[in-house]
Amino acid sequence: MRMPRGGRLVLATCLGSLFVLVLYFQSITKPEPGGKTGSTRGKSRRGPLQTLYNGDQQLELLAAHGSLQGRRELLEQACLSHTRKRRVLSPEDLKHLIVDDKHSLIYCYVPKVACTNWKRVLMVLTSDGRYTDPLAIPANEAHVAGNLRTLSEFSIHEINHRLRTYLKFIFVREPFERLVSAYRNKFTRSYNTAFHKRYGTKIIRRHRPDPEPRALREGNDVTFQEFVQYLVDPRTQREEPFNEHWERVHSLCHPCLIHYDIVGKYETLEPDAQAVLKSTGVEGTLQFPKSGKSTRTDGNLAAHFFKHISPFYQKKLFNLYRMDFLLFNYSTPEYLRTQ
Ligand SMILES: *[C@@H]1O[C@H](CO)[C@@H](O)[C@H](O)[C@H]1NC(C)=O
């Protein structure tokens, strides 16, 4: 007797749902007080997840700590009200989640949000003493694929175990400040020729009337307005996913499917980084690198760049990044003219 087609389909759907189901449960249950989280090696080592949730006195005192819980709750609420249905995560979706098995940590990296320094810190944490100073690691070394392990490399069982028991953290930034930072870094610096060739030439071909042959060839003088036109052009995402530097955090890190324990912000980088290191129990031996540039004083760079963008495109761009504004409690910028 043959199995009816419908039956096989249901079975396939059920198998597919397994993975997301586990994620779902770990997202709605808080770790039990006194649970044995992190004690995978027999001895009851206190994992960072326990330290975070079970009232480390000093952690409570950190300025950022009060808002950590608030941010988690806000994210959960925003996910409930703004996402329609849960989709199934595949290992492919977990490429941005960096794993530290020694300290039971998972970090989802978002480019333009101090991610080089976080990768350096994770290299120190996972290096077995080979590195001690994050800043001694050259920036390009921190981005070499293979120096750090990502969650996508593990089996489904190993993935679920780590998602349940590790401290998961992410750092986010005001979406348009991040976008302007990506534009400035990738399109206005003469050394980023790979981006000019890969994206710049295409942007100019599509969005500049009557381009000079040299601009078409080099792709090195893309304006912010042309970049915005490229982002909101429906063809762009039909052809390939956004580059990670301008892809939305919502798509890179799946914050509605993965329950992040700490949502750090670029705007409060120092105390938030301190909270992660303290939960991990390494705050005495490891310092999060201080940024050399006064990155956080350029607070309203985006306003300057948006002056030259028409209300029509401002509105389209805001719609594109809307979820990142909503999920991470960033208010609509006052400089926007979207009426
Ligand atoms: C959300 O943003 C508002 C306005 O900036 C702020 O007052 C509030 O504390 C934030 N909430 C959380 C949970 O961070």
The ligand as an SDF file (V2000), in Angstrom:
LIG
                    3D

 14 14  0  0  0  0  0  0  0  0999 V2000
   12.8000   52.7940   24.6400 C   0  0  0  0  0  0  0  0  0  0  0  0
   13.0660   54.1030   24.1890 O   0  0  0  0  0  0  0  0  0  0  0  0
   12.5110   55.1250   24.9970 C   0  0  0  0  0  0  0  0  0  0  0  0
   12.7320   56.4390   24.2880 C   0  0  0  0  0  0  0  0  0  0  0  0
   14.0610   56.6100   23.9060 O   0  0  0  0  0  0  0  0  0  0  0  0
   13.1480   55.0620   26.3810 C   0  0  0  0  0  0  0  0  0  0  0  0
   12.6120   56.0580   27.2090 O   0  0  0  0  0  0  0  0  0  0  0  0
   12.8690   53.6670   26.9780 C   0  0  0  0  0  0  0  0  0  0  0  0
   13.5240   53.5550   28.2180 O   0  0  0  0  0  0  0  0  0  0  0  0
   13.3620   52.5850   26.0300 C   0  0  0  0  0  0  0  0  0  0  0  0
   12.9500   51.2960   26.5500 N   0  0  0  0  0  0  0  0  0  0  0  0
   13.8110   50.3040   26.7160 C   0  0  0  0  0  0  0  0  0  0  0  0
   13.2470   49.0600   27.2550 C   0  0  0  0  0  0  0  0  0  0  0  0
   14.9820   50.3740   26.4380 O   0  0  0  0  0  0  0  0  0  0  0  0
  1  2  1  0
  1 10  1  0
  2  3  1  0
  3  4  1  0
  3  6  1  0
  4  5  1  0
  6  7  1  0
  6  8  1  0
  8  9  1  0
  8 10  1  0
 10 11  1  0
 11 12  1  0
 12 13  1  0
 12 14  2  0
M  END
$$$$
